């Protein structure tokens, strides 16, 4: 018989609950408060911070800068509707040890996703560690998708840097249909971002902000694998010119 994974989480009223993971499938954990927070102390090398996903009132906790980058990747993922940090502790039955995944996300199709951040040395274990075994069992018993965030290494570093730069333009208040219509026409063919904004003949500051929002939501496309430089980087509309 497979080992049972238990979950600790808070009720909507803030009461600590503990149940077999198979009974937690319908819980909206992305709406719950944290069951754990990192300890703050002098000399701590990791940086704990908070991230507010666009359109959400609840903050998502990030224990390290690597976790903050992972939160940005969730924010950028079009499949993710909402997410939060540290809402559940997982443990084997009758075990005093536990593990708190970094993030719990809800996807557009209703599925749930656990996203965990691991150091390169931990990833090198190739899934043979106890934590990896616990996460695999948790995904199977709760029907959750489990992913390990790869981190901003190699070619992913440029994409991570671009997300960090453009995330301030993620908010829906920057969406504007009239501006979008003009920019889709201006960027019907790839051209440098700054050149296209100038060619729109609209007020520069407002147009830049709205165009960067369009890049964030993929209404305008760029090469995310290279650093985004407005004067040189090409942007283009996915609608193109038929």
C-alpha positions, -999 to +999 in steps of 0.1 A: +000+000+000+013+034-010+024+058+019-002+084+027+008+121+025-008+144+050-014+182+045-015+210+071-032+242+060-054+270+074-091+272+071-107+304+057-111+314+094-074+308+101-077+275+120-050+249+114-063+218+097-046+185+091-060+159+066-049+132+042-039+148+010-066+129-009-092+149+010-077+182+001-084+182-037-113+207-035-096+231-011-088+265-026-053+267-011-044+296-033-068+317-012-054+306+022-028+322+045+007+309+051+014+279+073+050+288+075+073+319+072+111+320+070+129+330+102+145+364+101+178+368+119+210+388+117+234+373+091+206+355+071+220+351+036+186+345+019+163+374+013+127+370+023+103+393+005+067+395-007+051+397-041+017+410-050+003+393-081-016+416-104-053+418-095-049+399-062-052+413-027-031+386-011+007+387-011+028+357-021+058+351+002+092+345-014+120+331+008+148+340-016+156+360-047+153+328-066+118+323-053+110+359-063+121+350-099+099+319-097+069+341-086+075+363-117+075+332-139+041+323-124+028+358-130+040+356-166+025+322-173-008+326-192-021+294-177-019+307-141-050+324-128-038+330-092-011+318-068+002+323-033+032+312-012+035+286+016-002+277+021+004+240+028+029+217+047+033+182+033+045+152+054+043+114+055+018+100+079+032+097+115+062+118+105+073+148+125+092+162+095+074+183+069+081+202+037+064+235+026+064+240-012+072+275-023+040+282-043+005+269-049-011+280-081-045+277-097-046+272-135-072+284-159-086+249-164-091+244-127-061+223-120-036+230-092+002+234-095+029+232-069+060+251-078+092+245-058+126+261-060+157+240-055+194+248-056+215+233-084+230+208-059+195+196-050+184+193-086+215+172-093+200+145-071+178+138-102+147+132-082+161+105-058+159+126-026+132+122+001+117+156-007+113+147-044+096+114-034+072+133-011+063+157-039+057+130-064+034+112-040+016+145-032+010+151-068-004+117-074-027+117-043-041+152-047-041+153-085-017+183-085+008+192-111+043+194-095+071+214-111+106+224-100+115+259-111+147+256-131+161+290-120+177+318-141+206+299-155+222+299-189+198+311-217+170+314-191+188+343-174+179+368-202+143+359-201+142+362-163+159+397-165+133+407-191+104+396-169+119+415-140+121+446-161+087+444-176+067+431-146+058+467-136+037+469-167+017+438-160-014+455-146-046+455-166-051+493-160-025+498-188-046+481-214-061+504-240-080+491-271-074+522-292-036+522-285-035+485-291-052+488-325-026+514-336+004+494-323-008+462-340-007+481-373+027+498-365+043+465-356+027+444-384+063+437-394+093+434-369+109+467-361+128+482-332+105+489-303+114+526-298+111+532-336+076+517-336+064+538-307+077+569-324+060+559-356+026+556-338+025+594-335+008+590-301+020+605-267+053+588-260+052+581-223+017+567-222+023+547-254+055+532-241+037+520-210+008+505-229+031+489-255+052+473-227+020+459-212+011+444-246+045+427-246+038+413-211+005+399-222+020+387-255-001+410-277+033+422-290+061+397-293+099+400-286+128+376-284+128+368-247+161+349-249+180+382-254+181+413-232+153+437-241+168+471-252+140+494-265+163+512-290+174+480-307+152+450-298+126+441-324+090+438-315+061+426-337+024+418-336+014+381-337-014+392-360+012+402-386+002+413-420-019+388-439 
